[in-house]
Amino acid sequence: MAVKEVLKELGLHYVVVDLGEVDVMEDLTPKQHDMLKEALLNSGLELMDDKRAVLIEKIKNVIIGMIYHSDEMIKVNFSDFLSEKLGYDYTHLSNIFSEVKGITIQQFVIIHKVERVKELILYDELNLTEISYKLNYSSVAHLSNQFKKITGLTPSHFKQMKNQRRRPIEEIGDSI
């Protein structure tokens, strides 16, 4: 809604306004571009016109959606899932992500999965076997090994220390 309002105020016509994406009919002049950027910033939004930055955000959103907001198990290989969702070859996605973020997509996924495991442990509704199944780990041992590698704690020790702080989603993968 905020984006549509900004576009309307600037007299710009749009074809599509989707989450994180806008298709504007006009070719923007540098002045219009700057005005749009400023108006979006005033609305608490950011104009991202660097195609690589946009692609990185899409990759991050797919990963976060899969780990935090999906109760559906992914039955295909994750790299195939990501390629299919975004319409790019996984090698291309992986190279751009690593170059821009300084970590691999796989490392990003592992870090987020461990944060999700922390969250699920703290909710205390599922046991480790159920958590490992929900997050598509091959076994509880695999989950435990990744968890210990990232946190330095076993999942059971973490559960005992319930005061361990979780990192906000926005900070994960930015500094390790």
C-alpha positions in Angstrom: 0.0 0.0 0.0 2.8 2.4 0.9 4.6 1.7 -2.3 1.5 2.2 -4.4 0.9 5.6 -2.6 4.4 6.7 -3.2 4.1 5.8 -6.9 0.8 7.6 -7.2 2.2 10.8 -5.5 5.1 10.8 -8.0 2.7 10.3 -10.9 4.3 7.0 -11.8 2.2 4.2 -13.4 2.9 0.6 -12.4 2.0 -2.7 -13.9 2.7 -4.9 -10.8 3.4 -4.2 -7.2 4.4 -7.4 -5.5 6.1 -8.0 -2.2 9.6 -6.6 -2.8 9.1 -5.9 -6.5 7.6 -3.2 -8.6 7.2 -3.0 -12.4 6.9 0.7 -13.4 5.7 1.6 -16.9 7.9 4.6 -17.4 11.6 4.8 -17.8 12.7 6.8 -14.7 14.8 9.9 -15.1 17.6 10.2 -12.6 15.5 12.9 -10.8 12.5 10.6 -10.6 14.7 7.8 -9.4 16.1 9.9 -6.6 12.6 11.2 -5.7 11.3 7.6 -5.5 14.2 6.5 -3.4 13.7 9.4 -1.0 9.9 8.9 -0.8 10.4 5.2 -0.1 13.0 5.9 2.6 10.5 8.3 4.2 8.0 5.5 4.3 10.5 3.2 6.0 11.3 1.3 2.7 14.4 0.9 0.7 14.8 1.1 -3.1 17.0 -1.7 -4.3 17.8 -1.4 -7.9 21.0 -3.4 -7.9 19.9 -6.7 -9.5 22.4 -8.7 -7.4 21.1 -7.2 -4.1 17.6 -8.0 -5.1 18.5 -11.6 -6.0 20.3 -12.0 -2.6 17.2 -10.7 -0.8 15.0 -13.2 -2.8 17.4 -16.1 -1.8 17.3 -15.0 1.8 13.5 -14.8 1.8 13.1 -18.2 0.3 15.4 -19.7 2.9 13.8 -17.9 5.8 10.3 -18.8 4.5 11.3 -22.5 4.2 12.9 -22.7 7.6 10.7 -20.5 9.8 7.3 -20.4 8.0 6.8 -23.7 6.3 5.3 -26.7 8.0 5.6 -28.5 4.7 8.6 -30.8 4.2 10.6 -30.1 1.1 10.8 -33.4 -0.7 13.4 -32.3 -3.3 17.0 -31.4 -2.9 17.3 -27.9 -1.5 19.4 -26.6 -4.3 16.8 -27.8 -6.8 14.0 -26.2 -4.7 15.9 -22.8 -4.6 16.6 -23.0 -8.4 13.0 -23.8 -9.2 11.6 -21.0 -6.9 13.9 -18.3 -8.3 14.3 -19.5 -11.9 18.1 -19.5 -11.9 20.7 -22.2 -12.0 21.9 -23.0 -8.4 25.5 -22.5 -9.3 24.7 -19.0 -10.4 22.7 -18.3 -7.2 25.5 -19.8 -5.1 28.3 -17.8 -6.7 26.5 -14.5 -6.4 25.4 -15.2 -2.8 28.9 -16.2 -1.7 30.5 -13.2 -3.4 28.1 -10.7 -1.9 27.5 -12.2 1.6 30.9 -13.8 2.2 29.3 -17.1 3.2 27.8 -19.9 1.2 24.1 -20.5 0.8 24.6 -23.8 2.7 26.3 -22.0 5.6 23.4 -19.4 5.7 20.9 -22.3 5.7 22.7 -24.1 8.6 22.9 -20.9 10.7 19.2 -20.3 10.2 18.3 -23.9 10.9 20.3 -23.8 14.2 18.4 -20.6 15.2 15.1 -22.3 14.4 16.2 -25.4 16.4 16.9 -23.0 19.3 13.4 -21.5 19.0 11.7 -24.9 18.8 13.7 -26.1 21.8 12.6 -23.0 23.8 9.0 -23.6 22.8 9.3 -27.0 24.4 6.5 -28.5 22.2 8.6 -30.9 20.1 11.3 -33.3 21.1 14.6 -33.5 19.2 13.5 -36.3 17.0 10.4 -34.3 15.9 12.5 -31.1 15.4 15.1 -33.0 13.3 12.3 -34.4 11.1 10.5 -31.0 10.8 13.8 -29.3 9.7 14.7 -32.1 7.3 17.8 -33.4 9.1 18.9 -36.9 8.3 19.0 -37.8 12.0 19.1 -36.4 15.5 22.8 -36.9 15.5 23.2 -34.8 12.4 21.1 -32.0 14.0 23.1 -32.3 17.3 26.5 -32.1 15.5 25.5 -29.0 13.5 24.0 -27.4 16.6 27.2 -28.0 18.6 29.4 -26.8 15.8 27.5 -23.5 15.6 26.7 -22.8 19.2 29.4 -24.8 21.1 26.6 -26.5 23.1 24.6 -29.7 22.7 20.9 -29.2 22.2 20.2 -30.7 25.6 22.7 -28.3 27.3 21.1 -25.4 25.4 17.7 -26.5 26.7 19.0 -26.4 30.3 20.4 -22.9 29.7 17.1 -21.4 28.5 18.5 -17.9 28.9 20.8 -18.3 25.8 19.9 -15.4 23.5 18.6 -16.1 20.0 19.8 -13.7 17.3 17.2 -11.7 15.4 16.6 -13.0 11.9 17.8 -9.8 10.3 21.3 -10.2 11.9 21.9 -13.8 10.9 24.4 -14.2 8.2 25.6 -10.6 8.3 28.4 -11.2 10.8 29.6 -14.6 11.9 
